[in-house]
Structures are given as C-alpha cells and as structure tokens.
C-alpha cells in the first residue's frame, strides 16, 4: 500500500495541531526548501551534490549519525558546500521507542559524529545544528516538549512523494510538482532507500520549479522567514 495520497491529508491535520514544528514556510513568497533524509550515502549523496552544484542552489540534509560515521568525507563535502545540516537520529530508530534520556543521548551521539566528520568544534555543532526531523515523521507531544527543552527545533514537511519505495522518477517528480506551493518543505531521500533515483529526480524537480519562478532556501531560512526561533 502506497501512502503518498495520505501525506497531504496528514499535513493539513497535523500542521495546526503541532504549530511549534516547522511544517512549511510563508505562503507569501515563491520559495521552497529541498530536504534530504537518511544520508549521507557514499554513492547517492555525491551524485546529488553534482545536481545541486549544477543549479547553484542550497539544500538541507537530515543525517543519521551512523551514516555520517560510515561516510565522513561525503558529510564533510556536503557541509563545505554550505548546505544546511540537521539531525535524523543516530540509526533511524523511531523516537517513540526511546526513553527521554536515551533519546537525548542518541541526538548527542549524532552531533558528535557530525563534529568529527566535518572537523568542527563540538560546541559549535551543538549550538548550530539543532534541527531535528524524527524518523518516519513519528513523534508525540511529549517528544516535542523534550526536544524543545533541550533546545532542538522539530522539523517536519509539507510535500512527501514517498520516493523511498522507488515508484519511479516520473512519479516522484509528478507528485512533487502537483503539490508544491509557496513555502513548501519537500522531503526526498539520499540514503539506502530512495537514494538510487534521488539525483535524477532532484534534477527534474529543480529545473521545473526554477521555470515556475521558485527560489530555493534552507530550513534555517524558513525558520527566519516564519519568525520562529
């Protein structure tokens, strides 16, 4: 069963219910944010970087700590290009399976992996890389409360083409283009699931959205434009 038709409905239900999460940006401007989950990947992420370099646009990456440890040079390449980096947990285990102390350790372990891979000061990473997207988009009010008490910012989405099941490039592109609005926050995947098509899909999506007059921004810019910190 494909869930793609359900995600737009979930967005309209959950977004007003959990307003402290970042779901999308301002509808007043033709901006979109491209985000990529589950990386970095040793093959798919470099292919994706070539596309982003080609169009000279920024993106936001939500990394798994274990993947950062496996591909530190790829992580460093993403960071050095100026893309925004957030956390997706250490190993894609759902946050609902953790106690609060274990979840806090999980996120801290991911930040440590990023600091080491990108050769950054850990204090800097802990201060600046505080956007968190829960694996599978699953959270509870208590998890959100904990994240915010630890100075993390919860980030969700408004356009989810379900690329991780590899429905084909044409379908992924069609789903994104049919749902995009001003301020859309798009989720694609450059990890093990979905990543094989991510460069080709992103190339077509970016080309079409640029033709429509959209500007690409990072998650950080969406926060700033929404005046939420």
Secondary structure, 3 states (H helix, E strand, C coil): CCCHHHHHHHHHHHHHHCCCCECCCCCCCCEEEEEEEEECCCCHHHHHHHHHHHHCCCCEEEECHHHHHHCHHHHHHHHHCCCEEEECCCCCCCHHHCCHHHHHHHHHHHHHHHHHHCCCCHHHHHHHCCEECCHHHCCCHHHHHHHHHCCCEEECCCEECCHHHCCCHHHHHHHHHHHCCCCEEEEEECCCCCHHHHHHHHHHHHHHHHHCCCEEECHHHHHHHCCCC
